[in-house]
């Protein structure tokens, strides 16, 4: 075989390390600067002293772990809890029973789950909450004859589609409209239309992909084996505990604003409870939890390493300089051109800073007054912020949630990028097309 054909695609650690090196080199050539906020709330850009990053390339792993300590602890706890759950055999037992009953309606199950998770992203900004659901849905779709990527499409990508085209998401629409001086959740009609359109397109994409890769394995290959030693009555009770956990998760997130600390505590309690119900000793519960944490450790390492990218750029004072350079290009591009540049700016910056709040704090105060100057609706700018903040979350290595979900699904980052980049590019183009009516049509609330 040709040696070139045998050459491996760089693995995740190599890819992220290379990005860190490029970012470190950028601190030597990009003029440093930062945005500062005055007492009256005005945001201005100013030059600062250069801070080239050298040996910090190696300390960025530690700094990245510190920066993302919350999500790293979260995925280790969730991974350990799910390992205990899987060790009882209850998940395999439940999946086998579900498949036996679902029969030929499996495609309807895929579509229904995708709509449900997209709705979660659109209504309450579902993001980190998808991580434990990946541990539930991916084994289900694999047992149904599909692959792990199908599970990621149904859970992670669907929630990101909802997040990007949200009509009630407080973390994107709410924040951006508040900073723009717009009525909260105004212009919902067109946003709802975009959500329906993009979610419908995703469902069609999932079903098309599922049809292409659907396997027809023998029953012993398609269905997960059940652990011995736990009788069916105990497994039924364990599945009831899992269902209760999911219900508490939804209620806690939507009604009580739970975040990673509360969610991780919930799943830790679930892990201990199902271990006890499964007849495990205290030592075995601890051993199974440690095994699960070991299994997901690779994802935790990647999250910490990827966060080092942001550390290098921020400590080198070049993130704001890049943003300022992009915003300076707005100039006299006209309404359509300016909207395209705003959208492009948000999209590029999101590759470096996935946090919606951080981007909004810097970009919205600058872009909102500019919209008034060129007679462009601030709602259009908010939608550009939404799309730019959401679509590239599915591919950027700086997203801790992406790395965590890939770890839960056991899909290497390099494999994911090779598979998803065309879809992300298509979404970016679709986002711009959906922005055009905000310029040329009299939409309600715009």
N, C-alpha and C positions, 0 to 999 in steps of 0.2 A: 504493500500500500504506500502511496505517496506520503512522505513525512509531513507535507503541508496539510494534508487531509487529517492526519492524526493529531495535529496541533489542537490543544484544548482551548476553549474559550476561557479567558481569565475568570477565576472564581471571585466570589463577592469580596473577600478580604483584599485581593489584589486590586480590584476595581476601585474600591473606596480609598485604599491607600494611595493610589495614583491620583485620585481627585484631591486628596489632602495635599499632596506634593504640588499639584498645579495651583491650588489656592495659596499655598505658602509662597510660591514664586510670584503670584499676583501681588502679594504685599510689598514686593520690591519694585514693581513697575506701575501699579495703579496709584494715582495721587490719593493720599489718605484724607478722610473727612468724616464728618458726622452731622446728624440733624440734632438741633437743640430746640427746646420749647421755652419760649419766654413766659413771663408772668401772666401776660394776657392771652396765652394759649396759642400764639402764632408759632409756626414751625419754620425754622431757617436752617440752611446748610452752611457749615463753616469748615475751613481746612484745619487739620490738626497735624501734630508731629508724626512723622512716619514711624511705624513700629513693625519692622520686618520680622517675620516668623522663621526661625532657624531650628534650634533644638526643640522648640515648641511642637514641631511635627511629631516628636516622640511622646511628649507629655500630653498631647491632645487626646490620646486614648483615655488617660486618667480623667482629664477634664470633661471629656464626653460622658464618661460613666457618672461623674458627679452631676452633670447637667441633666442627664436622663435617668437619674437614680430611681425616680418614681415609676417610670414605665418598665425599667429593668426588673425592679422588685415585683411589679405587677405581673409580668409574663412568667417569672420564675414561680410565683405563688399559684397562678392559674395553671401552669404546666404541671406542677406537682399535684394539685387537686384533681386535675383530669386524669392523671396517671392512676391515682387511687380509684377513681370512678371506673376507668377502663379495666383495672385489675379485678374488679368484682364480676366482670362478664355481663353486667346489666346493659351496657350500651350495645354490645353485639346482640344480645337477646332482644332488646327493643328494636334494633334495626331490622333484624330478621322477621320479627312480627309485623313491623310496618310494611316491609317489602311484600310480604305475603298478602297483606290487605290492600296495598296500593295497586298492585298488579300493573295493568297497562296505563295507569294514570300518573306514571312517574314524571312525564313531561309537564303535566299540570302542576305537580308538586314543585318542580324547578321554577316554573313561571310564578306561582303563588309566593314562594319564598323570596324571589328576586323583587317582586313588587313590595312585599312586606318590609324588607331591609332598605329598599329605596325610600319608602315612606318614613322609616326611622331616621334616615339622613336628612330628609326634607323638613321634618317636623321638629326634632329635637337635636339635630346635629350629631347623629350617631357616628362615632369614630372609634375611640378606644374600646367602646362596648362591643365592637365586632370581634375582638380577639377571642373571647371564650366561645362565641357562636361558631367560629371557624372550627374549633375542636369538636363541635357537635355535628355540623352540617357536612364537613368534608368526608368523614368516615361514612356518612349516610349515602352521599352521592357516589362514592367509590363502590359501596356495596350494591348500588343500583346499576352498576356497569359503566359508570363514567370515570372521570379522573379528578385529581385534586384541583386542577385549574377550573374545572366546572364548579366545584365548591367555592373557590375564591370569587368567581364571577357572581355566583348567587348571593354571597354574603358581602365580601369586601368591596368589589366593584359596584355592586348595586347600591350599597350605602354611600359610596362616593358619588355616584350619579345623583342620588337624592341630595347629598350635601352640596354639590355644585349647583344644582338647579332648584335649590330650596325655596319654599315660599313662607316658611315659618321658623327657619333655623335662627336661633338667637345669636349664634356665634359668628355668623356671616352677615345675613340680612339685617338682623337686629343691631349689631355693632356698627355696620357701615351706614345704615340709615340714621342712627342716633348721631354719629359724627358728622353726617351730611346735613343735619337739621331737617330731616324728612319725617313724616308721620310713621310711627312704627308699623312695619309690615304692610305699608301702602304699596300700590301697584301689584297686588297679589294675583290678579287675574291673569296677566301675561306670564308671571312666574309659574303659576299653576299649569298653564299651557305648555311651557318649556319642560316642566317636570314630566307631564304626561307623555310628551313627544319623545324625550330622551329615555325615559323608563321603558316605553313601548319598544323603542329601537333596541334597547339592551335585551329585553325579553326575547325579541326576534333573533338577536345575535346569539344568545345563550342556547336557544332551541336549535338553531342552525349548527352551532358548534357541537352541541350534544349529539345531534344526529350523525355527524361525521365521525366522532370518536367513540360512539357507543359500541361497547364490546358485547359479546354473547358468551361469557365464560361459563364453565360448568358450575353448578350450584356451590360446590365446595370451594371454588375460587372466588366467587362473587360475594359470598357472605362471610363476615368475620366470624372467627371461631369464638366460642363462649368459654370463659374460664370455668374450670370445674370447682366444685365445692360450695357453690352458692345456689340454693334452690330457687325455683321460679317465684315462690311467694316473696322471698327476700328481694329478688330482682325487680319485681313489680313495685315493691316499697321504695327501692332505690330510685327507680324511674320517676316515682311520684315526688321524691325529694328533688330530683333534677328539674322536674316541671315547676315545682314550687320555687326553686332557685331562680329559674328564668322569669317567672312572674314577679318575684321580688325585685329582680334586676330592672325590669321594665318600669315597675312602679317607683322604685327608688330613684332611677335616673330622671323620669319625667315629672314626678311630683315633689321629690325631696332633694333634687340636684346632687345626687350621688356622683362621686368621681372615683378615681382609681383606688383610693384608700378604702372606701366603703365597699366597692365591688370586689376587691381582692379579699377583704375580710369575709364577704358573703361566700365566695367560692372556697375559701379555706374552711369555713364552717361546713359547707357542703361536703368537702373531701373527708373531713373527720367523721361526719355523720354517716356517709355511705360506707366508710370503712368499718364503723361499728356495726351497722346493719348487716354488712357482708360477713360479719364474724371474724374480722381481722383483730389481732392483738395490737396493743399500743406500739410495740416494736415494729410490727409489720406495716402499720399505717405510716410510721416515721420512715421506714425503709422505702416504701412505695413513693412517698412524697419526694424523697431525695432522688430516687430514680427518675421521676418526672422532671425535677428541676435540672438534673444532668442532661436529660434528653433535649430540653429547650435552651440549654446554656449557650449553644452556638448562636441562636437568635439574639440572646442578651448581649453577647460579645459584639455582634454586628451593629446593634442599636448604639452601643457605646462608641464604637469606632466611627460610625457614620455621623454621630453628633460632633465628633472632632472636626468635621468640615466647618460647621458653624462656628466653633470655638476659634479656629484659625482665622476665618474671615472677620469675625467680630474683634478679636484681639489685635488684628492687623489693621483695623479701621478702614476696611475696603468695602464692606457691605453697603454702607450708606453712600459711598462714592459711586458704586455701580448703580444704585437706585437713582441717585442724582443725575448721572449721565443719561439714563434711560428717560427720565422725566424731562430733561432739558431738550429732548428731541421732539417734544410736543409742538412747540413753536407755532407756526402758521399752517398746520397741516389740514385745516378745515375740520368740520364736525366729524365726518366719517373717518378721516385720517387720524384725527386726535383720539377718537374712540378706539380705533384699532391699536394705536400706540399705547393707550391706557391698558387695554386688554393684554397686549404683548408685554408691557412692563410688569403687570401683576403675574403673568404666567412665568416669566423669567425669574422674578424675585421669589416666587413660590418654590422654585427648585432649590433655592438657598435657605429660605425661611418658611417652613410649612405652617407656622403659627399664624392663624387669621388675625388674631388680636394685634400681634406685633406689626404685621403689614398694614393693617388699617390705621394704627396709631401714626404711622409715618406717611402713608400715601394719601389717605382720604382728606386730611386738612389741606393738602396742596392741590389735589385734583378737583375737589368740590368747587372752590372759587373759580378755577380755570374753566369749568363747565359753564358758569354764569357768563364769563367773558365771551365765549364763542356760541352762546345760546344753545347749549346742549343740556338736556335733562340730567339732573343729578341722579335720577333713577337709572339712567343708562350707564352712568359711571359705576353705580352700585352693582349692577348686573355684570359689568366687566370685571369688577372685583370678585364677585361670586365665582364666575367661570374660571378666572385666572387663579383663584385660590384653591379650586377643587380638582380640576382634571389632572394636573401633573402630580397630585398626591399619589397617584397610582404607579408612579415610576421613579420618583426622586428618592435616592438613598438616604436623604436626610430625614425622611419620615419614619419615626420610630414605630408608628402603627403599622406601616407597610412591612417593615422588617419583622415585626412581631407576628403578624398574620402569616407571612411566608414561612416563618419558623414553625408556627403551629401546624401549617399544612405540609411542611417538609418539602417545599418547593424552593430550590436555589434561586437567589436573586438574579444571577446571570441568565438562567433559563426563563425567568419571568420577564425580564427586559426584552429578550429576543422574541418572546411571544406577544407581549402587550403593546409594544411601541407603536405599531401601526394603528391600533385601536385608539390609543391616546392622541395620536396625531389627527385622526379622523374627528375625535371629540373637540379638539382645539379649533379645527376648521368649522365644525358645526356650531360651536359657540359663537364664532364671529358672525356666521350667517344669522343666528338668532338675535344678535345685537343690532343688526341693520334695521329691523322694524322699529326699534326705539328711536331711530333718527328720522325715519320717513313716514311713520304712521302715527295717527293720533290715538295712542293707547291710553286707557283709563289709568290715572295715577301717574302718568309720565308727562 
